[in-house]
Each structure stands twice: as structure tokens, then as C-alpha cells.
Amino acid sequence: METRKNPCIKCTVSQCQHNMVSENYCVLDSVRIGSHEKNPTVPECTDCESFVKRSGACGSEGCKF
């Protein structure tokens, strides 16, 4: 199965297995966004609930598999 970027979902979280690190895009068709706050008022209160920790080694140079 070929993985393709979703040009509508930009993502720079290389630690997520859904991130296409080479282009900083998500490969999912859609993502779920939520909040860990009862009354979110700033971007830092929101979370990507589609995040899944990548099992590779990610560092300052990006992920290597």
C-alpha cells in the first residue's frame, strides 16, 4: 500500500506515524482535533487526537527508518 500525503493537512510533528516527514504533511484522510481543557481559549489548549507515536527514531534531524 502506497502512502500519500493529504495536501489539505499540513503537519510538522515528525514523532507521529501519520506524518510524511519528507514533506511535513499528514497521510490520513481526516484528523480529529480535541482539547484537554474544559474551555479552550488559545491554540495550546488544542490537541490532534489522531496522533499515534511513531516507533522509529526521531531526533533533531527528523525520523530515520
Biopython code that builds the backbone (N, CA, C, O; Angstrom):
import numpy as np
from Bio.PDB.StructureBuilder import StructureBuilder

atoms = [
    (1, "MET", "N", (0.839, -1.186, 0.000)),
    (1, "MET", "CA", (0.000, 0.000, 0.000)),
    (1, "MET", "C", (0.884, 1.249, 0.000)),
    (1, "MET", "O", (1.744, 1.404, 0.866)),
    (2, "GLU", "N", (0.675, 2.113, -0.945)),
    (2, "GLU", "CA", (1.457, 3.339, -1.050)),
    (2, "GLU", "C", (0.867, 4.413, -0.145)),
    (2, "GLU", "O", (-0.344, 4.627, -0.124)),
    (3, "THR", "N", (1.732, 5.077, 0.595)),
    (3, "THR", "CA", (1.297, 6.158, 1.478)),
    (3, "THR", "C", (1.393, 7.470, 0.720)),
    (3, "THR", "O", (2.425, 7.781, 0.125)),
    (4, "ARG", "N", (0.312, 8.235, 0.745)),
    (4, "ARG", "CA", (0.288, 9.525, 0.055)),
    (4, "ARG", "C", (-0.049, 10.626, 1.043)),
    (4, "ARG", "O", (-0.825, 10.436, 1.979)),
    (5, "LYS", "N", (0.545, 11.762, 0.811)),
    (5, "LYS", "CA", (0.245, 12.905, 1.672)),
    (5, "LYS", "C", (-1.156, 13.412, 1.384)),
    (5, "LYS", "O", (-1.666, 13.285, 0.271)),
    (6, "ASN", "N", (-1.763, 13.984, 2.402)),
    (6, "ASN", "CA", (-3.028, 14.675, 2.236)),
    (6, "ASN", "C", (-2.679, 16.154, 2.119)),
    (6, "ASN", "O", (-2.291, 16.762, 3.117)),
    (7, "PRO", "N", (-2.802, 16.754, 0.936)),
    (7, "PRO", "CA", (-2.383, 18.146, 0.750)),
    (7, "PRO", "C", (-3.201, 19.153, 1.554)),
    (7, "PRO", "O", (-2.860, 20.334, 1.608)),
    (8, "CYS", "N", (-4.284, 18.679, 2.179)),
    (8, "CYS", "CA", (-5.124, 19.562, 2.991)),
    (8, "CYS", "C", (-4.736, 19.566, 4.467)),
    (8, "CYS", "O", (-5.229, 20.389, 5.238)),
    (9, "ILE", "N", (-3.839, 18.632, 4.870)),
    (9, "ILE", "CA", (-3.461, 18.547, 6.279)),
    (9, "ILE", "C", (-1.949, 18.676, 6.414)),
    (9, "ILE", "O", (-1.226, 17.697, 6.232)),
    (10, "LYS", "N", (-1.470, 19.864, 6.730)),
    (10, "LYS", "CA", (-0.046, 20.082, 6.972)),
    (10, "LYS", "C", (0.274, 19.670, 8.401)),
    (10, "LYS", "O", (-0.527, 19.904, 9.306)),
    (11, "CYS", "N", (1.442, 19.056, 8.614)),
    (11, "CYS", "CA", (1.832, 18.607, 9.948)),
    (11, "CYS", "C", (3.348, 18.573, 10.056)),
    (11, "CYS", "O", (4.028, 18.064, 9.165)),
    (12, "THR", "N", (3.871, 19.107, 11.136)),
    (12, "THR", "CA", (5.317, 19.105, 11.368)),
    (12, "THR", "C", (5.705, 18.221, 12.545)),
    (12, "THR", "O", (6.841, 18.292, 13.015)),
    (13, "VAL", "N", (4.782, 17.387, 13.033)),
    (13, "VAL", "CA", (5.062, 16.515, 14.179)),
    (13, "VAL", "C", (5.660, 15.211, 13.660)),
    (13, "VAL", "O", (4.933, 14.250, 13.408)),
    (14, "SER", "N", (6.973, 15.177, 13.501)),
    (14, "SER", "CA", (7.642, 14.007, 12.926)),
    (14, "SER", "C", (7.569, 12.781, 13.835)),
    (14, "SER", "O", (7.855, 11.670, 13.390)),
    (15, "GLN", "N", (7.196, 12.963, 15.082)),
    (15, "GLN", "CA", (7.075, 11.838, 16.007)),
    (15, "GLN", "C", (5.771, 11.060, 15.799)),
    (15, "GLN", "O", (5.585, 10.014, 16.421)),
    (16, "CYS", "N", (4.871, 11.542, 14.947)),
    (16, "CYS", "CA", (3.599, 10.865, 14.682)),
    (16, "CYS", "C", (3.759, 9.937, 13.483)),
    (16, "CYS", "O", (4.355, 10.318, 12.476)),
    (17, "GLN", "N", (3.232, 8.731, 13.589)),
    (17, "GLN", "CA", (3.370, 7.769, 12.494)),
    (17, "GLN", "C", (2.576, 8.174, 11.260)),
    (17, "GLN", "O", (2.823, 7.640, 10.178)),
    (18, "HIS", "N", (1.634, 9.098, 11.387)),
    (18, "HIS", "CA", (0.843, 9.551, 10.243)),
    (18, "HIS", "C", (1.507, 10.707, 9.491)),
    (18, "HIS", "O", (0.990, 11.153, 8.467)),
    (19, "ASN", "N", (2.638, 11.191, 9.986)),
    (19, "ASN", "CA", (3.327, 12.318, 9.367)),
    (19, "ASN", "C", (4.225, 11.834, 8.239)),
    (19, "ASN", "O", (5.021, 10.915, 8.430)),
    (20, "MET", "N", (4.104, 12.447, 7.062)),
    (20, "MET", "CA", (5.012, 12.173, 5.945)),
    (20, "MET", "C", (6.167, 13.154, 6.101)),
    (20, "MET", "O", (6.145, 14.260, 5.561)),
    (21, "VAL", "N", (7.167, 12.724, 6.846)),
    (21, "VAL", "CA", (8.261, 13.585, 7.288)),
    (21, "VAL", "C", (8.948, 14.314, 6.132)),
    (21, "VAL", "O", (9.335, 15.474, 6.274)),
    (22, "SER", "N", (9.097, 13.646, 5.004)),
    (22, "SER", "CA", (9.818, 14.255, 3.878)),
    (22, "SER", "C", (9.129, 15.509, 3.351)),
    (22, "SER", "O", (9.766, 16.340, 2.704)),
    (23, "GLU", "N", (7.825, 15.653, 3.625)),
    (23, "GLU", "CA", (7.095, 16.807, 3.107)),
    (23, "GLU", "C", (6.267, 17.549, 4.146)),
    (23, "GLU", "O", (5.590, 18.518, 3.803)),
    (24, "ASN", "N", (6.300, 17.119, 5.419)),
    (24, "ASN", "CA", (5.538, 17.766, 6.501)),
    (24, "ASN", "C", (4.039, 17.816, 6.234)),
    (24, "ASN", "O", (3.398, 18.853, 6.402)),
    (25, "TYR", "N", (3.495, 16.688, 5.819)),
    (25, "TYR", "CA", (2.055, 16.532, 5.629)),
    (25, "TYR", "C", (1.591, 15.277, 6.346)),
    (25, "TYR", "O", (2.386, 14.380, 6.624)),
    (26, "CYS", "N", (0.304, 15.219, 6.644)),
    (26, "CYS", "CA", (-0.318, 14.045, 7.245)),
    (26, "CYS", "C", (-0.776, 13.118, 6.116)),
    (26, "CYS", "O", (-1.137, 13.586, 5.036)),
    (27, "VAL", "N", (-0.761, 11.814, 6.362)),
    (27, "VAL", "CA", (-1.212, 10.863, 5.354)),
    (27, "VAL", "C", (-2.656, 10.404, 5.587)),
    (27, "VAL", "O", (-3.195, 9.647, 4.780)),
    (28, "LEU", "N", (-3.286, 10.847, 6.674)),
    (28, "LEU", "CA", (-4.663, 10.464, 6.953)),
    (28, "LEU", "C", (-5.643, 11.217, 6.059)),
    (28, "LEU", "O", (-5.339, 12.308, 5.577)),
    (29, "ASP", "N", (-6.825, 10.628, 5.838)),
    (29, "ASP", "CA", (-7.877, 11.311, 5.079)),
    (29, "ASP", "C", (-8.473, 12.454, 5.879)),
    (29, "ASP", "O", (-8.878, 13.474, 5.320)),
    (30, "SER", "N", (-8.524, 12.276, 7.199)),
    (30, "SER", "CA", (-9.034, 13.310, 8.090)),
    (30, "SER", "C", (-8.390, 13.124, 9.455)),
    (30, "SER", "O", (-7.878, 12.047, 9.762)),
    (31, "VAL", "N", (-8.412, 14.162, 10.268)),
    (31, "VAL", "CA", (-7.881, 14.093, 11.623)),
    (31, "VAL", "C", (-8.953, 14.556, 12.600)),
    (31, "VAL", "O", (-9.882, 15.279, 12.242)),
    (32, "ARG", "N", (-8.795, 14.118, 13.836)),
    (32, "ARG", "CA", (-9.731, 14.542, 14.886)),
    (32, "ARG", "C", (-8.988, 15.509, 15.802)),
    (32, "ARG", "O", (-7.924, 15.182, 16.328)),
    (33, "ILE", "N", (-9.549, 16.688, 15.989)),
    (33, "ILE", "CA", (-8.961, 17.699, 16.853)),
    (33, "ILE", "C", (-9.820, 17.823, 18.100)),
    (33, "ILE", "O", (-11.046, 17.892, 18.008)),
    (34, "GLY", "N", (-9.191, 17.852, 19.250)),
    (34, "GLY", "CA", (-9.906, 17.969, 20.513)),
    (34, "GLY", "C", (-9.181, 18.925, 21.429)),
    (34, "GLY", "O", (-8.282, 19.652, 21.005)),
    (35, "SER", "N", (-9.575, 18.921, 22.688)),
    (35, "SER", "CA", (-8.950, 19.793, 23.678)),
    (35, "SER", "C", (-8.820, 19.074, 24.999)),
    (35, "SER", "O", (-9.671, 18.264, 25.364)),
    (36, "HIS", "N", (-7.760, 19.370, 25.709)),
    (36, "HIS", "CA", (-7.568, 18.841, 27.054)),
    (36, "HIS", "C", (-8.088, 19.834, 28.097)),
    (36, "HIS", "O", (-7.966, 19.598, 29.299)),
    (37, "GLU", "N", (-8.658, 20.926, 27.642)),
    (37, "GLU", "CA", (-9.201, 21.972, 28.509)),
    (37, "GLU", "C", (-10.726, 21.979, 28.429)),
    (37, "GLU", "O", (-11.300, 21.615, 27.402)),
    (38, "LYS", "N", (-11.365, 22.382, 29.490)),
    (38, "LYS", "CA", (-12.818, 22.498, 29.508)),
    (38, "LYS", "C", (-13.305, 23.674, 28.655)),
    (38, "LYS", "O", (-14.352, 23.601, 28.011)),
    (39, "ASN", "N", (-12.521, 24.761, 28.664)),
    (39, "ASN", "CA", (-12.877, 25.965, 27.926)),
    (39, "ASN", "C", (-11.628, 26.467, 27.186)),
    (39, "ASN", "O", (-10.979, 27.403, 27.653)),
    (40, "PRO", "N", (-11.283, 25.866, 26.048)),
    (40, "PRO", "CA", (-10.063, 26.272, 25.337)),
    (40, "PRO", "C", (-10.145, 27.711, 24.835)),
    (40, "PRO", "O", (-11.152, 28.128, 24.263)),
    (41, "THR", "N", (-9.061, 28.462, 25.061)),
    (41, "THR", "CA", (-9.040, 29.870, 24.641)),
    (41, "THR", "C", (-7.821, 30.228, 23.804)),
    (41, "THR", "O", (-7.774, 31.310, 23.218)),
    (42, "VAL", "N", (-6.831, 29.337, 23.736)),
    (42, "VAL", "CA", (-5.623, 29.584, 22.946)),
    (42, "VAL", "C", (-5.246, 28.293, 22.209)),
    (42, "VAL", "O", (-5.647, 27.209, 22.631)),
    (43, "PRO", "N", (-4.482, 28.394, 21.115)),
    (43, "PRO", "CA", (-4.105, 27.203, 20.345)),
    (43, "PRO", "C", (-3.451, 26.097, 21.183)),
    (43, "PRO", "O", (-3.627, 24.914, 20.892)),
    (44, "GLU", "N", (-2.708, 26.474, 22.205)),
    (44, "GLU", "CA", (-2.024, 25.484, 23.043)),
    (44, "GLU", "C", (-2.987, 24.571, 23.802)),
    (44, "GLU", "O", (-2.572, 23.548, 24.348)),
    (45, "CYS", "N", (-4.244, 24.928, 23.837)),
    (45, "CYS", "CA", (-5.261, 24.112, 24.518)),
    (45, "CYS", "C", (-5.808, 23.007, 23.618)),
    (45, "CYS", "O", (-6.549, 22.144, 24.089)),
    (46, "THR", "N", (-5.456, 23.017, 22.330)),
    (46, "THR", "CA", (-5.999, 22.026, 21.409)),
    (46, "THR", "C", (-5.000, 20.907, 21.146)),
    (46, "THR", "O", (-3.791, 21.089, 21.293)),
    (47, "ASP", "N", (-5.522, 19.744, 20.756)),
    (47, "ASP", "CA", (-4.701, 18.553, 20.533)),
    (47, "ASP", "C", (-5.156, 17.826, 19.273)),
    (47, "ASP", "O", (-6.337, 17.843, 18.926)),
    (48, "CYS", "N", (-4.210, 17.192, 18.595)),
    (48, "CYS", "CA", (-4.550, 16.297, 17.498)),
    (48, "CYS", "C", (-4.803, 14.930, 18.120)),
    (48, "CYS", "O", (-3.869, 14.259, 18.561)),
    (49, "GLU", "N", (-6.055, 14.523, 18.152)),
    (49, "GLU", "CA", (-6.412, 13.248, 18.764)),
    (49, "GLU", "C", (-6.170, 12.070, 17.826)),
    (49, "GLU", "O", (-6.414, 10.923, 18.201)),
    (50, "SER", "N", (-5.694, 12.340, 16.612)),
    (50, "SER", "CA", (-5.327, 11.283, 15.671)),
    (50, "SER", "C", (-3.865, 10.879, 15.836)),
    (50, "SER", "O", (-3.407, 9.941, 15.183)),
    (51, "PHE", "N", (-3.134, 11.571, 16.692)),
    (51, "PHE", "CA", (-1.711, 11.305, 16.910)),
    (51, "PHE", "C", (-1.477, 9.870, 17.373)),
    (51, "PHE", "O", (-2.152, 9.379, 18.278)),
    (52, "VAL", "N", (-0.508, 9.204, 16.738)),
    (52, "VAL", "CA", (-0.035, 7.886, 17.152)),
    (52, "VAL", "C", (1.485, 7.963, 17.157)),
    (52, "VAL", "O", (2.088, 8.326, 16.147)),
    (53, "LYS", "N", (2.106, 7.628, 18.272)),
    (53, "LYS", "CA", (3.564, 7.729, 18.395)),
    (53, "LYS", "C", (4.251, 6.820, 17.385)),
    (53, "LYS", "O", (3.946, 5.631, 17.285)),
    (54, "ARG", "N", (5.181, 7.400, 16.643)),
    (54, "ARG", "CA", (5.965, 6.656, 15.660)),
    (54, "ARG", "C", (6.919, 5.725, 16.394)),
    (54, "ARG", "O", (7.448, 6.090, 17.443)),
    (55, "SER", "N", (7.143, 4.547, 15.870)),
    (55, "SER", "CA", (8.013, 3.583, 16.533)),
    (55, "SER", "C", (9.467, 3.686, 16.075)),
    (55, "SER", "O", (10.306, 2.918, 16.546)),
    (56, "GLY", "N", (9.790, 4.612, 15.170)),
    (56, "GLY", "CA", (11.163, 4.807, 14.713)),
    (56, "GLY", "C", (11.923, 5.752, 15.607)),
    (56, "GLY", "O", (11.425, 6.167, 16.654)),
    (57, "ALA", "N", (13.123, 6.093, 15.199)),
    (57, "ALA", "CA", (13.968, 7.007, 15.967)),
    (57, "ALA", "C", (13.869, 8.410, 15.380)),
    (57, "ALA", "O", (14.284, 8.642, 14.245)),
    (58, "CYS", "N", (13.324, 9.337, 16.145)),
    (58, "CYS", "CA", (13.197, 10.726, 15.687)),
    (58, "CYS", "C", (14.087, 11.621, 16.547)),
    (58, "CYS", "O", (14.081, 11.536, 17.775)),
    (59, "GLY", "N", (14.834, 12.460, 15.889)),
    (59, "GLY", "CA", (15.694, 13.411, 16.579)),
    (59, "GLY", "C", (15.618, 14.744, 15.879)),
    (59, "GLY", "O", (14.676, 15.004, 15.130)),
    (60, "SER", "N", (16.593, 15.588, 16.113)),
    (60, "SER", "CA", (16.590, 16.921, 15.515)),
    (60, "SER", "C", (16.707, 16.873, 13.998)),
    (60, "SER", "O", (16.330, 17.831, 13.323)),
    (61, "GLU", "N", (17.218, 15.783, 13.453)),
    (61, "GLU", "CA", (17.372, 15.631, 12.015)),
    (61, "GLU", "C", (16.129, 15.008, 11.377)),
    (61, "GLU", "O", (16.103, 14.812, 10.162)),
    (62, "GLY", "N", (15.120, 14.699, 12.151)),
    (62, "GLY", "CA", (13.916, 14.052, 11.635)),
    (62, "GLY", "C", (13.934, 12.568, 11.932)),
    (62, "GLY", "O", (14.764, 12.086, 12.703)),
    (63, "CYS", "N", (13.018, 11.852, 11.320)),
    (63, "CYS", "CA", (12.887, 10.414, 11.593)),
    (63, "CYS", "C", (13.695, 9.594, 10.596)),
    (63, "CYS", "O", (13.795, 9.944, 9.420)),
    (64, "LYS", "N", (14.261, 8.513, 11.075)),
    (64, "LYS", "CA", (15.022, 7.602, 10.225)),
    (64, "LYS", "C", (14.496, 6.198, 10.457)),
    (64, "LYS", "O", (14.347, 5.755, 11.596)),
    (65, "PHE", "N", (14.210, 5.490, 9.339)),
    (65, "PHE", "CA", (13.634, 4.143, 9.460)),
    (65, "PHE", "C", (14.372, 3.159, 8.618)),
    (65, "PHE", "O", (14.023, 1.979, 8.598)),
]
sb = StructureBuilder()
sb.init_structure("model")
sb.init_model(0)
sb.init_chain("A")
sb.init_seg("    ")
for serial, (resi, resn, name, xyz) in enumerate(atoms, 1):
    if name == "N":
        sb.init_residue(resn, " ", resi, " ")
    sb.init_atom(name, np.array(xyz, "f"), 0.0, 1.0, " ", f" {name:<3s}", serial, name[0])
structure = sb.get_structure()
